[in-house]
């Protein structure tokens, strides 16, 4: 699953498998938006969380958007990290 969230927390683009978005994704989007808004230090670029169900990554796309990726637990953490970095770089370039 992947989406681009704007600063209001609205997903402008979502991509998911035929099974649909992961369970609880709207709550996850809300929590991540709130975390980004309240983060006390400057220059937040990426948040990675490992959980029982897999890996969640948020990567900032400029000042107003975030890429959120939710990967299944079978996905390699390294592969997820590299994939998200590549995707975020391409999205940032495309927005310029």
RACOR-V651025 format. One record per backbone hydrogen bond with DSSP energy under -0.5 kcal/mol. CO is the residue of the C=O (numbers start at 1). NH is the residue of the N-H. E is the energy in kcal/mol with one decimal. If there is no record, write none. Layout:
# RACOR-V651025
CO | NH | E
CO | NH | E
This chain:
# RACOR-V651025
1 | 70 | -2.5
2 | 15 | -2.8
3 | 5 | -0.5
3 | 68 | -2.9
4 | 12 | -2.3
4 | 13 | -0.8
5 | 66 | -2.3
6 | 9 | -2.0
10 | 6 | -2.2
10 | 12 | -0.8
13 | 4 | -1.9
15 | 2 | -2.3
17 | 20 | -2.0
22 | 25 | -1.6
24 | 28 | -2.2
25 | 29 | -2.6
26 | 30 | -1.9
27 | 31 | -2.4
28 | 32 | -2.6
29 | 33 | -2.5
30 | 34 | -2.3
31 | 35 | -2.4
32 | 36 | -2.5
33 | 37 | -2.4
34 | 38 | -2.0
35 | 39 | -1.2
45 | 60 | -2.8
47 | 58 | -2.7
49 | 56 | -2.9
51 | 54 | -0.8
53 | 73 | -1.1
54 | 51 | -3.2
55 | 71 | -3.0
56 | 49 | -2.9
57 | 69 | -2.8
58 | 47 | -2.6
59 | 67 | -3.3
60 | 62 | -0.5
61 | 65 | -1.0
64 | 7 | -0.7
65 | 61 | -3.1
66 | 5 | -3.1
66 | 68 | -0.5
67 | 59 | -2.7
68 | 3 | -2.2
69 | 57 | -2.8
69 | 71 | -0.5
71 | 55 | -2.2
72 | 75 | -1.8
76 | 80 | -2.5
77 | 81 | -2.5
78 | 82 | -2.6
79 | 83 | -2.7
80 | 84 | -2.7
81 | 85 | -2.2
82 | 86 | -2.4
83 | 87 | -2.6
84 | 88 | -3.0
85 | 89 | -2.2
86 | 90 | -2.3
87 | 91 | -2.5
88 | 92 | -2.6
89 | 93 | -2.1
90 | 94 | -2.3
91 | 95 | -1.4
92 | 96 | -0.7
93 | 96 | -0.8
